[in-house]
Amino acid sequence: MPQTITQAFVEQFDNTIRLHAQQRTSRFESRVVGRGTIVGESFTANRLGAAEDTPENNVRHGDTVWSDIEHSTRVGIMKDFYQALPVDRADEPKVLANPTGSYMDSLLAAWNRRKDSLILQAMLGGSQTKEGSLIQLPAEQKILANAQGLTKAKLITAKKIFRANEADEVADTPQKLHIAYTSDMLEDILADTTLTNADFMAVRMLQEGAVDGKWLGFEWVPYERVLKNGNTFITAAWAGDAVHFGTGFFEGKAQRRADKKDTMQVSAAGSVGAVRVWEYGVVHLEFV
């Protein structure tokens, strides 16, 4: 009886390693003050406050009366990070693509996400002074959830806070304002008719369902890894000069591990730090 081969037993190996969909670039690094390469375990940011309005001089030839002005320093602590991925020795001949480059791309993406989480924590967490105390964001810089998602009223309040603080685009020292938004915030925006009305929303946003770019005075930055407290999410709106960020070093390596059967190890190590310099330049914004 003749034998029939019902399928060809041939396997075509892929010659490309395709990375899983993920955030691969730092969304915040270019939107804060870059301090460049940092040497040492920390860096400082000197702050000079505003002097009181010039007082009236109504005593001729009188003694000099000094005014007070705040001069303080914030400290960004450098933190070290390390990550390694193994490429099994037995698997390398079975893959047409060279895995080393793609594995390093994945490590670099993870490194960029780490930068953003560190910068977001610096925006919303405690800011260390030179004396070692932590300064928290004051209540007037916080917009609470109130069991609501992102609303037009919250955005207006955030804009009002920056204007009242002379920390917006029309200040004497103009500031670029940014806001990190998630898919949930995008859903709230597109579902709110007071926000998607043509009077408030650009035509492109209506047509494409996107809010990236500048809108309502903010540059909208897509970012899914905002902070969470119970059922409440916390994102940040910030002025460009409010946070400083520095990199100590970054190094990637690919090497054989003799102690692990000559497994190829791809690794990345680096040191970064961030600190909030001005409380008035950051708004803590909650939503559910």
C-alpha positions as CSV (number, residue, x, y, z in Angstrom):
1,M,0.0,0.0,0.0
2,P,1.6,3.3,-1.0
3,Q,2.5,5.7,1.8
4,T,1.4,9.4,1.6
5,I,3.3,12.3,3.2
6,T,0.6,14.7,4.3
7,Q,2.9,17.5,5.3
8,A,6.4,18.6,4.7
9,F,8.5,18.3,7.8
10,V,10.5,21.4,7.2
11,E,11.0,24.2,9.7
12,Q,12.0,27.7,8.6
13,F,14.0,29.4,11.3
14,D,13.3,33.0,11.9
15,N,16.3,35.2,11.2
16,T,15.1,38.1,13.4
17,I,14.4,38.3,17.1
18,R,11.3,40.4,17.6
19,L,11.0,42.2,20.9
20,H,7.8,42.1,22.9
21,A,5.8,45.4,22.7
22,Q,7.1,47.6,25.5
23,Q,8.2,51.1,26.4
24,R,11.7,51.2,25.0
25,T,12.8,54.8,25.5
26,S,12.9,57.1,28.5
27,R,9.8,59.4,28.4
28,F,10.9,61.7,31.1
29,E,14.7,62.1,30.8
30,S,14.6,64.7,28.1
31,R,11.8,66.6,29.9
32,V,13.7,67.5,33.1
33,V,17.0,69.2,33.7
34,G,19.9,66.9,32.7
35,R,22.9,67.3,34.9
36,G,25.1,65.1,32.6
37,T,27.6,62.7,34.0
38,I,27.8,62.6,37.8
39,V,31.0,61.8,39.6
40,G,30.4,60.5,43.1
41,E,27.5,59.2,45.2
42,S,25.3,62.2,44.9
43,F,24.8,65.6,43.3
44,T,23.5,68.9,44.6
45,A,21.1,71.5,43.3
46,N,21.3,75.0,44.9
47,R,18.1,76.9,45.4
48,L,17.7,80.7,45.8
49,G,14.2,81.9,46.8
50,A,12.5,85.1,45.9
51,A,13.3,88.2,48.0
52,E,10.5,90.2,49.5
53,D,9.2,93.2,47.5
54,T,11.6,96.2,47.8
55,P,10.6,98.0,51.1
56,E,10.0,101.7,51.2
57,N,13.0,103.8,52.3
58,N,11.6,106.5,54.7
59,V,14.5,107.1,57.1
60,R,17.3,109.3,55.8
61,H,20.9,108.2,56.6
62,G,19.4,105.3,58.7
63,D,21.0,101.9,59.4
64,T,20.9,99.2,56.8
65,V,18.0,96.8,57.3
66,W,18.6,93.5,55.6
67,S,15.9,91.4,54.0
68,D,15.8,87.6,54.2
69,I,16.1,85.3,51.3
70,E,16.0,81.5,51.2
71,H,19.3,79.8,50.1
72,S,19.1,76.1,50.3
73,T,20.4,72.9,48.7
74,R,18.7,69.7,47.5
75,V,20.6,66.4,47.1
76,G,20.1,63.8,44.4
77,I,21.3,60.4,45.6
78,M,22.8,58.1,43.0
79,K,21.4,54.6,42.9
80,D,23.1,51.6,41.3
81,F,21.3,49.0,39.1
82,Y,22.3,45.8,37.5
83,Q,20.6,43.3,35.2
84,A,21.8,40.2,33.4
85,L,20.2,37.8,30.8
86,P,21.5,34.3,29.9
87,V,21.6,33.0,26.4
88,D,21.9,29.2,26.8
89,R,24.9,27.7,25.0
90,A,22.9,24.9,23.6
91,D,20.3,27.3,22.1
92,E,22.7,29.5,20.2
93,P,23.3,27.1,17.2
94,K,19.5,26.6,16.9
95,V,18.8,30.3,16.2
96,L,19.8,31.9,12.9
97,A,19.6,35.4,14.5
98,N,22.4,36.6,16.7
99,P,20.5,37.0,20.0
100,T,23.1,39.2,21.7
101,G,22.0,42.5,20.1
102,S,18.3,41.9,20.7
103,Y,19.0,40.9,24.3
104,M,21.0,44.1,24.8
105,D,18.1,46.1,23.3
106,S,15.8,44.6,25.8
107,L,18.2,45.5,28.7
108,L,18.4,49.0,27.4
109,A,14.6,49.3,27.3
110,A,14.4,48.1,30.9
111,W,17.1,50.6,31.8
112,N,15.1,53.5,30.2
113,R,12.0,52.4,32.1
114,R,14.0,52.4,35.3
115,K,15.1,56.0,34.7
116,D,11.4,57.0,34.3
117,S,10.3,55.3,37.5
118,L,13.1,57.0,39.4
119,I,12.2,60.4,37.9
120,L,8.5,60.0,38.7
121,Q,9.4,59.0,42.3
122,A,11.6,62.1,42.6
123,M,8.7,64.3,41.3
124,L,6.1,62.9,43.7
125,G,8.1,61.6,46.7
126,G,10.3,63.3,49.3
127,S,13.0,65.6,48.2
128,Q,16.2,65.4,50.3
129,T,17.8,68.6,51.7
130,K,21.5,69.0,52.4
131,E,20.8,68.5,56.1
132,G,19.2,65.1,55.4
133,S,15.5,65.9,55.9
134,L,12.8,65.0,53.3
135,I,10.6,67.7,51.9
136,Q,7.2,66.5,50.8
137,L,4.9,68.1,48.2
138,P,2.6,70.5,50.0
139,A,-1.2,69.9,50.0
140,E,-1.7,72.9,47.7
141,Q,0.2,71.1,45.0
142,K,-2.1,68.0,45.1
143,I,-5.3,67.4,43.2
144,L,-7.1,64.5,44.9
145,A,-9.1,61.8,43.2
146,N,-12.5,62.5,44.9
147,A,-13.7,59.2,43.4
148,Q,-13.3,60.6,39.9
149,G,-11.2,59.9,36.8
150,L,-9.4,62.6,34.8
151,T,-11.8,65.5,34.4
152,K,-11.7,68.9,32.8
153,A,-11.9,70.5,36.2
154,K,-8.7,68.8,37.4
155,L,-6.8,69.9,34.3
156,I,-8.0,73.5,34.9
157,T,-7.0,73.3,38.5
158,A,-3.5,72.0,37.5
159,K,-3.1,74.9,35.0
160,K,-4.2,77.3,37.7
161,I,-1.6,76.1,40.2
162,F,1.2,76.6,37.7
163,R,0.0,80.1,36.8
164,A,-0.4,81.1,40.4
165,N,3.2,79.9,41.0
166,E,4.7,81.8,38.1
167,A,5.8,78.4,36.7
168,D,4.1,78.2,33.3
169,E,4.8,79.2,29.7
170,V,3.9,82.9,30.2
171,A,6.2,83.4,33.3
172,D,9.2,85.7,33.0
173,T,11.3,82.5,32.9
174,P,9.0,80.5,30.6
175,Q,8.5,76.9,31.6
176,K,7.5,73.9,29.4
177,L,4.7,72.1,31.2
178,H,4.3,68.3,30.9
179,I,1.7,65.8,32.1
180,A,2.1,62.0,32.1
181,Y,-1.0,60.3,30.9
182,T,-2.2,56.6,30.9
183,S,-4.6,54.7,28.8
184,D,-7.2,55.2,31.5
185,M,-6.7,58.9,31.4
186,L,-7.0,58.8,27.6
187,E,-10.3,56.9,27.9
188,D,-11.6,59.6,30.3
189,I,-10.6,62.4,27.9
190,L,-12.3,60.8,24.9
191,A,-15.4,59.9,26.8
192,D,-15.9,63.5,28.2
193,T,-17.9,65.6,25.8
194,T,-16.7,68.8,27.5
195,L,-13.1,67.8,26.6
196,T,-13.7,66.4,23.1
197,N,-15.8,69.3,22.0
198,A,-14.2,71.2,19.1
199,D,-13.8,74.2,21.3
200,F,-11.4,72.3,23.5
201,M,-9.9,69.5,21.4
202,A,-7.7,69.8,18.3
203,V,-9.1,68.2,15.1
204,R,-6.3,65.7,15.0
205,M,-7.2,64.4,18.5
206,L,-10.8,63.9,17.4
207,Q,-9.8,62.1,14.2
208,E,-7.0,59.9,15.6
209,G,-8.0,59.5,19.3
210,A,-4.6,60.7,20.4
211,V,-3.6,63.3,22.9
212,D,0.1,63.2,22.6
213,G,1.6,66.6,21.8
214,K,0.7,69.9,23.3
215,W,-2.9,70.5,24.5
216,L,-4.3,72.9,27.2
217,G,-0.8,74.2,27.8
218,F,0.7,70.8,28.6
219,E,2.8,68.4,26.5
220,W,1.1,65.1,27.0
221,V,3.6,62.3,27.6
222,P,2.3,58.7,27.3
223,Y,3.3,56.6,30.4
224,E,1.5,53.6,31.8
225,R,3.5,53.0,35.0
226,V,2.2,55.8,37.2
227,L,2.0,55.3,41.0
228,K,-0.9,53.5,42.6
229,N,-2.3,53.7,46.1
230,G,-5.1,51.2,46.6
231,N,-7.6,51.9,43.8
232,T,-6.2,55.4,43.2
233,F,-3.7,56.2,40.5
234,I,-1.3,59.1,40.9
235,T,0.4,60.9,38.0
236,A,2.4,64.1,37.7
237,A,2.3,67.3,35.8
238,W,5.5,69.2,36.0
239,A,7.5,72.2,34.8
240,G,10.8,71.4,33.0
241,D,13.1,73.0,35.6
242,A,11.5,71.4,38.6
243,V,13.4,68.1,38.6
244,H,17.1,67.4,38.0
245,F,18.5,64.1,36.7
246,G,22.0,62.8,36.4
247,T,23.8,59.6,35.2
248,G,26.8,58.2,36.9
249,F,27.6,55.5,34.3
250,F,26.0,52.9,32.0
251,E,27.8,49.8,30.7
252,G,26.6,46.9,28.7
253,K,28.6,43.6,28.4
254,A,28.3,40.3,26.5
255,Q,30.6,37.6,27.8
256,R,30.9,33.8,28.1
257,R,30.4,32.4,31.6
258,A,32.8,29.4,32.1
259,D,31.2,28.6,35.4
260,K,27.8,28.2,33.6
261,K,28.7,25.9,30.7
262,D,30.0,28.7,28.6
263,T,26.6,30.4,28.6
264,M,26.6,33.8,27.0
265,Q,25.6,36.4,29.5
266,V,24.4,39.8,28.4
267,S,24.3,42.4,31.2
268,A,23.8,46.1,31.8
269,A,24.8,48.1,34.8
270,G,24.3,51.8,35.6
271,S,24.0,54.5,38.1
272,V,21.4,57.3,38.1
273,G,19.8,59.8,40.4
274,A,17.0,62.4,40.4
275,V,15.8,65.1,42.8
276,R,12.9,67.5,42.9
277,V,14.3,71.0,43.2
278,W,11.1,73.1,43.3
279,E,7.8,72.0,44.9
280,Y,5.9,74.7,43.0
281,G,6.9,73.1,39.7
282,V,5.2,69.7,40.3
283,V,1.5,68.9,40.6
284,H,0.4,65.6,42.1
285,L,-2.8,64.5,40.2
286,E,-5.0,61.6,41.3
287,F,-7.6,59.7,39.4
288,V,-9.5,56.4,39.7
